Amino acid sequence: MLKTGIYVDAENIKMSGGYGMRYDVLVDLANDGNSTLLRANCYLAEDRERTQKDGEYRQKVYSYHNILRQCGFKVIKKYVRRFQDEDGNITTKANADMDLAIDALLQARNLDRIILLTGDGDFIRLVIALQNMGCRVEVIGFHNVSGALREVADSYLSGYLIPGLLPIIPSQAHDSGEEWQRGTVANFNMDRGFGFFRYYRLRENRLSAETIFFHLSKSTLGSDQYFLDFGRIFEFRIVQNPANENRSEAWDIRLLKEV
């Protein structure tokens, strides 16, 4: 049984499209039958000056922290510091990168597998150091992920593709109870206007890759050029098409909105 640790660079994730991420899904991924979660650390910033003055902000922040703790995460706070230059301009800083790196290096002696959530290329040296200690390092990110970080990791997966990690907002034209998925193009025949998406399901906490047929007639996009980029992420509704022997197809295909 592999001993797993999760390390979340929460500020980077929040600013790069992962706001609203479900931490309980991360815990499920770590407890996948082949591994067990031993450490779960979340590194985040807190504006202590604001929490003292703004009751609404304080309640929101502390409720968020409590949710993380209920999911089994240790919350490591970096308090915001303010600096004023000669012209009176105020800048703020709250970087927990060093805390994350030191904790991961010290705790890796008792770990086999590390799940690192960040897109920050500053962690490349940390990933290499952890690998040299014998750990497998899996990186999960959303937008603005360093290409070099993806390459150096033992595996990289977009958080958007992990079922349930970041909820999908359904199309206004359809009921929220329908099944929506995110996936990437596995192959595409431009001449005939159809292809297949690759997407994931969680089965017993393990990611299982599956494919599904799509046709351009079910796309909300105005061009087929989007489907030539296999790195793009699409959202789609899975339906059983009665005109095709009730086979599963991807309908209402839309491009993931970059935020």
Backbone bond lengths (Angstrom), bond angles and torsions (degrees), N, CA, C in turn:
res aa  C-N    CA-C-N  psi(-1)  N-CA   C-N-CA  omega(-1)  CA-C   N-CA-C  phi
1 M - - - 1.464 - - 1.534 109.30 -
2 L 1.321 116.32 121.25 1.461 121.21 -179.69 1.522 110.59 -74.17
3 K 1.318 116.13 136.56 1.462 121.13 175.96 1.528 107.95 -92.58
4 T 1.333 115.64 123.60 1.461 122.06 -170.76 1.520 112.06 -114.46
5 G 1.322 115.51 143.41 1.456 122.16 173.06 1.522 110.07 -125.42
6 I 1.332 116.66 139.92 1.463 122.33 177.01 1.520 108.73 -112.84
7 Y 1.333 116.11 131.33 1.461 121.78 179.17 1.533 107.89 -128.72
8 V 1.334 115.39 118.32 1.462 120.86 -173.84 1.523 110.34 -112.86
9 D 1.318 115.85 117.87 1.469 122.48 171.78 1.530 106.26 -83.98
10 A 1.338 116.31 82.02 1.460 121.46 -165.99 1.526 113.54 -62.66
11 E 1.321 117.64 -37.31 1.460 119.66 -177.53 1.522 110.91 -68.54
12 N 1.325 116.74 -40.63 1.463 120.14 177.68 1.521 110.71 -65.09
13 I 1.332 116.34 -43.56 1.464 120.81 179.97 1.525 110.76 -62.55
14 K 1.320 116.11 -43.57 1.467 120.33 -178.28 1.522 111.54 -63.78
15 M 1.318 117.42 -39.61 1.460 121.81 -177.00 1.524 112.48 -81.40
16 S 1.326 117.36 -8.79 1.465 120.58 -175.17 1.525 113.04 -116.67
17 G 1.330 115.96 29.12 1.457 119.56 173.42 1.504 116.11 101.17
18 G 1.341 118.33 -1.29 1.455 120.25 -176.17 1.509 115.06 -100.48
19 Y 1.339 116.81 16.06 1.469 119.59 179.79 1.532 109.85 -62.37
20 G 1.330 116.50 131.05 1.457 121.06 -177.68 1.513 114.23 91.49
21 M 1.329 117.18 11.41 1.459 121.98 -179.05 1.531 111.08 -61.32
22 R 1.324 116.48 141.90 1.462 122.80 -179.92 1.525 109.91 -90.71
23 Y 1.310 116.29 109.69 1.461 121.06 -176.89 1.528 112.08 -72.55
24 D 1.323 117.46 -25.78 1.456 119.15 178.81 1.525 111.74 -66.33
25 V 1.335 116.80 -28.66 1.464 120.43 176.94 1.528 110.14 -67.47
26 L 1.329 117.13 -37.19 1.469 120.94 176.35 1.525 110.66 -61.19
27 V 1.315 116.11 -42.26 1.463 120.41 179.03 1.523 110.02 -61.41
28 D 1.330 116.79 -42.07 1.470 120.32 178.61 1.527 111.28 -61.80
29 L 1.347 116.81 -39.98 1.464 120.46 179.14 1.519 111.68 -63.03
30 A 1.329 115.79 -35.92 1.467 119.75 -179.00 1.525 111.48 -73.45
31 N 1.330 117.00 -30.29 1.469 121.94 179.23 1.527 109.21 -101.33
32 D 1.327 115.34 66.83 1.468 119.86 -171.16 1.519 114.56 -98.56
33 G 1.319 117.09 13.15 1.462 119.20 -178.92 1.500 113.05 97.89
34 N 1.348 116.30 -34.28 1.465 120.56 175.60 1.519 112.11 -97.51
35 S 1.333 116.67 -13.76 1.459 120.83 -178.80 1.513 110.13 -141.97
36 T 1.302 115.03 161.06 1.455 121.32 178.93 1.526 108.88 -130.98
37 L 1.313 116.34 142.21 1.459 121.42 -176.77 1.519 110.10 -77.77
38 L 1.325 115.66 121.86 1.463 121.38 179.93 1.522 111.38 -106.63
39 R 1.344 117.38 -40.71 1.456 122.31 178.93 1.529 108.89 -130.53
40 A 1.339 116.36 142.79 1.467 121.39 175.03 1.522 107.20 -144.74
41 N 1.316 116.75 106.56 1.459 122.69 -176.65 1.516 110.94 -118.28
42 C 1.326 116.16 135.72 1.453 121.64 176.14 1.523 108.93 -122.95
43 Y 1.330 116.12 123.24 1.468 122.60 -176.02 1.518 108.74 -106.39
44 L 1.326 115.58 119.36 1.464 119.92 -175.67 1.517 111.69 -142.97
45 A 1.326 114.58 166.65 1.461 121.97 -179.03 1.516 110.08 -101.04
46 E 1.329 114.73 147.26 1.464 120.44 173.92 1.525 109.05 -136.54
47 D 1.309 114.81 130.59 1.468 121.05 176.75 1.521 107.29 -86.75
48 R 1.327 116.06 91.99 1.467 120.44 -174.86 1.522 112.13 -62.59
49 E 1.328 116.46 -34.90 1.464 119.93 178.63 1.526 110.53 -63.22
50 R 1.336 115.81 -39.86 1.461 119.24 -179.40 1.518 112.03 -73.70
51 T 1.328 117.99 -37.02 1.467 120.12 179.57 1.521 111.36 -64.22
52 Q 1.316 117.04 -28.27 1.454 120.51 178.83 1.525 112.36 -75.56
53 K 1.343 116.95 -27.34 1.459 120.88 -174.12 1.528 113.84 -103.67
54 D 1.321 116.87 -28.66 1.465 122.06 -172.35 1.528 109.84 -112.21
55 G 1.327 116.42 101.77 1.461 120.69 -176.64 1.510 113.54 -63.32
56 E 1.340 117.25 -38.54 1.457 120.70 -179.79 1.524 111.08 -65.81
57 Y 1.324 115.27 -43.00 1.462 120.00 177.58 1.529 110.29 -63.83
58 R 1.321 116.48 -42.87 1.468 120.97 -179.38 1.522 111.18 -60.56
59 Q 1.335 116.93 -44.84 1.453 120.24 179.92 1.528 111.25 -63.89
60 K 1.336 116.74 -40.48 1.462 121.13 -179.94 1.525 110.94 -64.56
61 V 1.329 116.41 -45.38 1.465 120.85 -178.53 1.517 111.29 -65.55
62 Y 1.320 117.28 -46.82 1.458 120.16 -176.46 1.529 111.74 -70.88
63 S 1.320 117.55 -30.52 1.470 120.13 174.87 1.523 110.27 -64.84
64 Y 1.332 115.34 -40.67 1.463 121.15 177.27 1.528 110.35 -62.44
65 H 1.315 117.18 -44.27 1.466 121.22 179.09 1.525 110.79 -62.35
66 N 1.323 116.15 -39.68 1.462 119.79 -179.53 1.528 111.56 -65.62
67 I 1.329 116.35 -36.95 1.462 119.96 176.88 1.531 110.40 -62.31
68 L 1.328 115.95 -42.96 1.464 119.93 178.58 1.528 110.84 -60.56
69 R 1.319 116.13 -43.70 1.466 119.75 -179.42 1.524 111.24 -65.89
70 Q 1.327 117.09 -37.37 1.458 120.22 177.79 1.524 111.78 -64.70
71 C 1.328 116.48 -27.80 1.469 121.34 176.67 1.522 111.92 -80.45
72 G 1.325 117.11 -5.75 1.457 121.08 178.03 1.512 114.83 100.40
73 F 1.339 117.77 11.30 1.461 121.24 -178.78 1.524 111.78 -92.03
74 K 1.312 114.92 142.20 1.458 121.18 168.20 1.522 107.40 -87.05
75 V 1.319 117.20 128.00 1.461 122.28 -178.28 1.520 109.21 -94.57
76 I 1.326 115.74 119.10 1.468 121.86 177.75 1.523 107.55 -110.09
77 K 1.317 116.37 113.12 1.458 121.37 -174.87 1.528 111.29 -95.24
78 K 1.313 114.05 142.18 1.464 121.63 169.47 1.526 105.82 -118.83
79 Y 1.322 116.68 115.47 1.451 119.40 -175.59 1.525 111.03 -78.75
80 V 1.330 114.42 138.94 1.461 121.38 -179.35 1.525 109.83 -65.24
81 R 1.318 115.01 133.40 1.471 121.10 174.97 1.520 108.98 -115.84
82 R 1.312 115.55 143.58 1.465 121.45 -178.39 1.519 110.00 -112.72
83 F 1.338 113.56 138.04 1.466 120.39 179.96 1.523 108.71 -127.21
84 Q 1.312 115.41 139.84 1.464 121.00 -179.70 1.521 109.65 -118.93
85 D 1.354 116.22 128.59 1.463 119.71 -179.82 1.527 110.36 -88.57
86 E 1.321 115.30 -175.44 1.462 120.74 -175.72 1.522 112.77 -64.16
87 D 1.320 116.49 -25.41 1.461 120.47 -179.89 1.528 112.57 -90.10
88 G 1.302 116.71 2.46 1.459 120.23 179.14 1.511 114.67 87.67
89 N 1.333 117.24 3.39 1.463 120.51 178.75 1.525 110.27 -74.76
90 I 1.325 116.11 134.64 1.455 120.96 -176.95 1.527 110.01 -106.46
91 T 1.300 116.21 129.50 1.460 121.99 174.77 1.531 108.92 -119.97
92 T 1.302 116.19 153.88 1.469 120.82 -179.79 1.524 110.05 -118.07
93 K 1.320 115.31 153.15 1.455 120.68 179.88 1.526 109.19 -147.06
94 A 1.319 114.78 135.27 1.470 120.74 176.41 1.518 107.94 -157.25
95 N 1.323 116.89 78.86 1.454 122.11 -174.63 1.522 109.93 -108.22
96 A 1.333 115.62 120.05 1.464 120.50 -177.81 1.527 112.28 -103.79
97 D 1.337 117.43 14.97 1.468 120.53 -177.25 1.525 112.20 -57.10
98 M 1.329 116.88 -44.13 1.459 120.34 -178.02 1.524 110.87 -64.72
99 D 1.332 116.74 -40.53 1.466 120.38 178.86 1.525 110.50 -61.07
100 L 1.327 116.13 -45.35 1.463 120.53 -179.91 1.526 110.57 -61.99
101 A 1.319 116.79 -46.34 1.465 120.98 -176.87 1.525 111.51 -62.65
102 I 1.323 116.86 -45.39 1.467 120.25 -178.55 1.524 110.70 -65.42
103 D 1.330 116.93 -45.52 1.471 119.67 179.49 1.521 111.31 -61.02
104 A 1.337 116.15 -44.26 1.464 119.69 -178.71 1.528 111.15 -62.12
105 L 1.318 117.11 -42.52 1.467 120.88 -179.79 1.524 111.70 -65.37
106 L 1.319 116.99 -41.67 1.461 120.31 -179.69 1.523 111.91 -70.12
107 Q 1.308 116.64 -40.09 1.464 120.95 -175.47 1.521 112.72 -82.93
108 A 1.327 116.96 -17.55 1.462 120.82 -178.06 1.519 112.85 -64.46
109 R 1.316 116.75 -18.64 1.465 119.87 178.57 1.524 111.57 -62.83
110 N 1.332 116.28 -21.68 1.470 120.51 179.76 1.523 112.47 -111.79
111 L 1.335 116.96 15.23 1.457 121.03 -176.49 1.522 111.73 -123.18
112 D 1.324 115.88 153.96 1.460 122.38 175.49 1.526 111.76 -109.72
113 R 1.309 115.95 -28.97 1.464 122.23 -172.91 1.522 109.13 -137.77
114 I 1.340 115.72 133.68 1.459 120.67 179.71 1.522 108.92 -125.61
115 I 1.332 115.25 128.58 1.463 122.02 174.83 1.521 106.52 -104.64
116 L 1.319 116.69 114.05 1.462 122.62 -176.07 1.515 109.47 -110.45
117 L 1.325 116.23 120.21 1.461 120.64 179.06 1.516 109.86 -103.10
118 T 1.321 115.88 106.25 1.450 123.19 178.42 1.519 108.43 -173.43
119 G 1.322 115.58 163.98 1.457 120.31 171.49 1.512 110.55 -121.57
120 D 1.328 116.29 7.65 1.462 123.57 -172.08 1.525 111.29 -80.49
121 G 1.326 115.94 119.45 1.459 121.02 178.67 1.506 114.30 -66.28
122 D 1.315 118.16 -12.42 1.461 120.82 177.36 1.522 112.01 -65.60
123 F 1.322 117.39 -14.91 1.471 120.85 -178.06 1.532 112.75 -91.65
124 I 1.319 117.56 6.67 1.469 119.96 -179.31 1.526 111.43 -59.34
125 R 1.323 116.50 -46.56 1.468 119.55 -179.15 1.529 110.77 -64.53
126 L 1.328 116.92 -35.18 1.465 120.04 177.46 1.527 109.99 -63.25
127 V 1.323 116.97 -45.20 1.466 120.89 -179.80 1.527 110.40 -58.41
128 I 1.321 116.73 -45.85 1.464 120.73 -179.69 1.526 110.88 -62.83
129 A 1.341 116.12 -42.34 1.462 120.14 179.69 1.524 111.08 -62.94
130 L 1.307 117.62 -41.69 1.461 121.49 178.98 1.525 111.11 -65.65
131 Q 1.331 116.18 -39.41 1.470 119.72 177.44 1.528 110.90 -64.80
132 N 1.322 116.67 -37.50 1.464 120.60 178.55 1.523 112.23 -68.34
133 M 1.327 116.07 -19.49 1.467 120.86 175.62 1.527 111.26 -86.58
134 G 1.336 116.66 -2.01 1.453 120.84 176.98 1.508 115.11 100.04
135 C 1.336 117.58 6.34 1.459 120.86 -178.86 1.529 111.25 -90.49
136 R 1.313 115.49 144.97 1.456 121.24 169.09 1.525 107.17 -87.05
137 V 1.340 116.66 129.42 1.461 121.00 -176.76 1.524 109.71 -115.35
138 E 1.328 115.68 117.90 1.459 122.57 178.65 1.527 108.53 -110.29
139 V 1.321 117.11 124.93 1.463 122.05 -178.08 1.521 110.19 -103.62
140 I 1.328 115.24 135.29 1.463 122.38 174.33 1.522 107.75 -123.91
141 G 1.326 117.09 130.25 1.456 121.43 178.62 1.515 110.02 -144.30
142 F 1.318 115.89 -179.64 1.461 120.96 179.68 1.533 108.34 -121.57
143 H 1.318 119.32 -104.86 1.460 121.68 176.34 1.540 109.83 -91.62
144 N 1.346 114.63 163.51 1.468 121.98 172.32 1.529 112.80 56.30
145 V 1.328 115.98 43.40 1.460 120.89 178.78 1.525 109.43 -89.24
146 S 1.309 116.63 131.15 1.462 121.89 179.04 1.532 110.57 -57.57
147 G 1.339 115.90 128.44 1.457 119.88 178.12 1.513 112.03 -63.21
148 A 1.320 116.82 -37.46 1.465 120.87 179.53 1.524 110.97 -67.31
149 L 1.332 116.86 -34.92 1.467 120.53 177.80 1.523 110.06 -65.72
150 R 1.325 117.20 -40.99 1.464 120.60 178.00 1.528 110.55 -60.09
151 E 1.325 116.10 -42.55 1.462 120.78 -175.06 1.523 112.43 -69.52
152 V 1.328 116.72 -36.43 1.463 119.47 -174.53 1.528 111.75 -79.99
153 A 1.330 117.45 -23.74 1.466 120.80 -179.42 1.527 110.88 -68.05
154 D 1.329 116.88 154.97 1.464 120.55 175.50 1.522 110.45 -67.77
155 S 1.317 116.02 -30.50 1.464 120.85 172.06 1.520 108.30 -156.00
156 Y 1.330 114.93 149.72 1.462 120.43 174.54 1.522 108.36 -129.92
157 L 1.331 116.09 138.16 1.458 120.51 176.40 1.521 108.58 -142.02
158 S 1.314 116.05 132.86 1.453 119.67 176.00 1.526 109.67 -65.73
159 G 1.324 115.87 133.52 1.456 120.21 178.55 1.508 112.75 -62.10
160 Y 1.327 116.70 -23.41 1.455 120.37 178.68 1.529 112.09 -65.29
161 L 1.328 116.56 -25.83 1.462 120.81 -175.76 1.524 113.24 -88.48
162 I 1.325 117.44 -8.52 1.463 120.86 179.64 1.524 108.54 -84.73
163 P 1.320 118.63 115.99 1.479 121.01 -174.93 1.525 112.33 -55.29
164 G 1.323 115.70 126.30 1.453 120.94 175.06 1.508 115.86 84.21
165 L 1.335 118.17 -12.67 1.463 119.18 -176.82 1.521 110.77 -66.16
166 L 1.325 116.83 -41.73 1.457 121.87 173.75 1.519 107.27 -129.69
167 P 1.332 117.66 108.81 1.470 120.72 -174.34 1.524 112.53 -55.21
168 I 1.340 115.05 145.76 1.464 122.05 177.09 1.518 109.05 -93.05
169 I 1.324 116.23 131.18 1.459 120.84 174.86 1.520 107.43 -84.44
170 P 1.322 118.25 115.86 1.477 120.61 -176.36 1.523 111.65 -64.59
171 S 1.313 115.23 159.61 1.451 120.36 173.00 1.528 109.57 -63.11
172 Q 1.322 116.30 142.60 1.467 120.45 -179.53 1.523 111.71 -62.47
173 A 1.308 116.54 -19.98 1.465 119.97 -177.20 1.521 112.92 -82.69
174 H 1.340 116.48 -4.97 1.455 118.60 -174.61 1.514 111.47 -133.88
175 D 1.301 114.94 157.70 1.457 121.94 -178.03 1.517 110.77 -68.32
176 S 1.327 117.03 140.35 1.468 121.44 -177.68 1.517 112.24 -68.25
177 G 1.334 118.14 -14.57 1.447 120.40 -179.85 1.515 113.85 -79.91
178 E 1.325 117.56 -8.30 1.458 120.38 179.65 1.528 110.53 -74.15
179 E 1.330 114.00 159.32 1.460 119.15 -176.81 1.531 111.11 -84.39
180 W 1.317 115.03 118.29 1.458 121.94 175.38 1.521 108.95 -113.50
181 Q 1.324 115.91 145.37 1.451 121.73 179.99 1.523 109.80 -136.77
182 R 1.320 114.70 163.36 1.464 120.84 169.87 1.526 107.85 -118.40
183 G 1.352 115.11 141.86 1.449 118.22 -179.97 1.514 111.69 -157.64
184 T 1.315 115.11 176.64 1.457 122.36 177.35 1.521 108.75 -121.00
185 V 1.321 116.69 161.18 1.467 120.73 -179.02 1.523 109.64 -73.35
186 A 1.323 116.43 125.06 1.465 121.11 175.61 1.523 109.98 -87.76
187 N 1.324 116.77 -40.47 1.469 121.94 172.95 1.522 108.44 -160.69
188 F 1.325 115.84 158.34 1.463 120.46 -176.03 1.517 110.52 -151.06
189 N 1.332 116.13 129.33 1.457 122.80 176.84 1.525 108.11 -102.88
190 M 1.328 116.19 101.06 1.461 120.54 -175.23 1.525 111.30 -64.83
191 D 1.334 117.56 -38.55 1.463 120.62 -177.57 1.527 112.09 -62.84
192 R 1.317 116.68 -36.47 1.463 120.47 -176.66 1.531 112.52 -102.13
193 G 1.330 116.46 -7.63 1.454 120.48 172.98 1.515 116.16 72.48
194 F 1.326 116.68 30.09 1.464 117.78 176.56 1.529 109.81 -142.45
195 G 1.323 114.78 166.90 1.456 119.97 179.40 1.516 110.09 -169.98
196 F 1.329 114.87 -161.62 1.463 121.16 -179.80 1.518 109.72 -135.27
197 F 1.324 115.83 138.22 1.458 122.19 171.27 1.522 109.24 -94.07
198 R 1.327 115.25 147.13 1.464 120.93 168.07 1.526 107.86 -105.15
199 Y 1.314 116.70 130.52 1.460 121.17 178.22 1.525 108.44 -142.55
200 Y 1.327 116.11 176.21 1.468 120.22 -175.00 1.523 111.20 -122.96
201 R 1.326 113.67 149.20 1.461 121.82 168.65 1.527 108.17 -123.37
202 L 1.330 115.82 153.11 1.455 120.82 173.77 1.525 108.62 -96.12
203 R 1.314 116.08 116.36 1.456 121.40 177.81 1.524 107.63 -121.88
204 E 1.321 115.44 113.78 1.466 121.58 -176.44 1.525 110.34 52.45
205 N 1.346 115.00 44.53 1.468 124.24 178.18 1.526 113.87 68.03
206 R 1.323 117.26 10.27 1.461 120.68 177.50 1.524 109.42 -110.49
207 L 1.322 115.84 140.55 1.453 120.32 178.34 1.519 110.14 -77.28
208 S 1.321 115.25 126.55 1.460 121.39 179.44 1.522 108.50 -119.46
209 A 1.335 117.42 120.60 1.462 121.37 -179.14 1.524 110.44 -80.06
210 E 1.337 115.89 135.66 1.453 121.76 177.66 1.519 109.32 -135.36
211 T 1.333 116.74 164.37 1.461 121.36 177.67 1.524 109.24 -124.78
212 I 1.328 115.14 153.78 1.456 120.65 179.39 1.524 109.25 -145.60
213 F 1.322 115.38 142.63 1.464 122.65 -178.22 1.528 110.84 -73.07
214 F 1.343 115.65 144.23 1.464 119.62 170.76 1.525 110.17 -141.69
215 H 1.334 114.75 154.53 1.462 121.63 176.83 1.514 108.25 -128.21
216 L 1.329 116.39 146.33 1.456 121.02 -177.59 1.526 113.17 -59.07
217 S 1.322 116.83 -25.60 1.464 120.02 179.91 1.521 111.97 -64.85
218 K 1.336 117.06 -17.51 1.464 121.36 179.69 1.529 111.92 -102.60
219 S 1.317 116.15 15.94 1.468 121.10 179.87 1.519 110.56 -98.30
220 T 1.313 116.68 144.24 1.468 121.94 173.95 1.522 111.11 -90.76
221 L 1.320 117.21 0.01 1.463 122.10 -176.46 1.528 110.32 -90.73
222 G 1.299 116.31 149.86 1.458 119.89 -174.69 1.510 115.32 -88.60
223 S 1.322 117.29 -3.83 1.464 119.91 -176.19 1.514 110.35 -139.85
224 D 1.344 115.75 146.04 1.458 119.09 175.84 1.522 112.00 -83.94
225 Q 1.330 117.86 -5.00 1.464 121.57 -179.26 1.532 112.06 -64.55
226 Y 1.328 115.56 -27.84 1.467 119.07 179.05 1.525 111.60 -58.67
227 F 1.324 116.69 -32.44 1.460 120.90 -173.17 1.526 113.10 -83.12
228 L 1.329 116.31 -1.34 1.463 119.81 177.11 1.521 111.90 -87.22
229 D 1.335 116.67 -12.32 1.460 121.67 178.03 1.521 108.15 -97.70
230 F 1.332 116.49 104.10 1.461 120.90 -175.13 1.524 112.50 -72.79
231 G 1.327 117.26 -5.49 1.461 120.38 178.98 1.514 113.26 -90.82
232 R 1.335 117.02 -12.23 1.465 119.66 -179.68 1.528 111.00 -71.94
233 I 1.319 115.19 150.69 1.465 120.90 178.83 1.526 108.75 -109.95
234 F 1.327 115.17 130.91 1.459 121.87 -178.89 1.523 109.93 -116.13
235 E 1.323 115.14 152.14 1.461 121.74 171.32 1.522 107.98 -111.96
236 F 1.313 116.29 142.28 1.460 119.62 -177.02 1.524 110.21 -156.25
237 R 1.312 113.76 158.74 1.457 122.23 178.42 1.522 108.38 -99.31
238 I 1.332 117.50 132.38 1.461 121.43 178.71 1.524 109.15 -92.77
239 V 1.327 115.12 123.31 1.470 120.57 -179.15 1.529 108.90 -131.84
240 Q 1.320 115.37 160.76 1.464 121.89 172.25 1.526 106.31 -99.64
241 N 1.319 116.22 111.66 1.453 121.71 -174.22 1.539 110.75 -79.71
242 P 1.328 118.17 112.35 1.479 119.98 -179.12 1.519 112.89 -65.73
243 A 1.339 116.83 -22.14 1.464 119.96 179.40 1.529 111.42 -81.28
244 N 1.337 116.42 -5.55 1.460 120.40 -179.61 1.526 109.72 -131.81
245 E 1.328 115.54 50.61 1.465 122.90 176.57 1.525 111.90 56.93
246 N 1.329 116.11 33.32 1.475 122.43 178.77 1.530 113.45 58.21
247 R 1.305 116.22 28.61 1.466 119.48 176.00 1.523 110.30 -75.53
248 S 1.333 115.05 148.41 1.458 120.09 -178.64 1.524 110.68 -70.47
249 E 1.321 115.70 134.28 1.462 121.82 177.64 1.520 109.41 -139.58
250 A 1.340 115.08 161.41 1.461 121.28 175.82 1.527 108.63 -95.91
251 W 1.327 115.92 122.93 1.460 121.89 179.71 1.536 109.36 -120.77
252 D 1.334 114.40 165.92 1.476 121.53 177.68 1.531 111.06 52.97
253 I 1.313 114.73 46.18 1.463 121.33 -175.30 1.527 109.97 -70.01
254 R 1.303 115.77 130.00 1.457 121.43 178.31 1.520 109.20 -138.03
255 L 1.313 115.31 155.49 1.452 120.76 178.77 1.516 109.81 -82.08
256 L 1.327 116.87 137.15 1.457 119.95 177.12 1.513 109.96 -57.82
257 K 1.313 116.21 127.52 1.470 120.90 -179.99 1.510 109.58 -74.31
258 E 1.324 115.89 125.54 1.459 120.84 178.93 1.521 108.73 -84.26
259 V 1.345 114.74 123.39 1.454 119.45 -179.28 1.522 109.69 -123.20
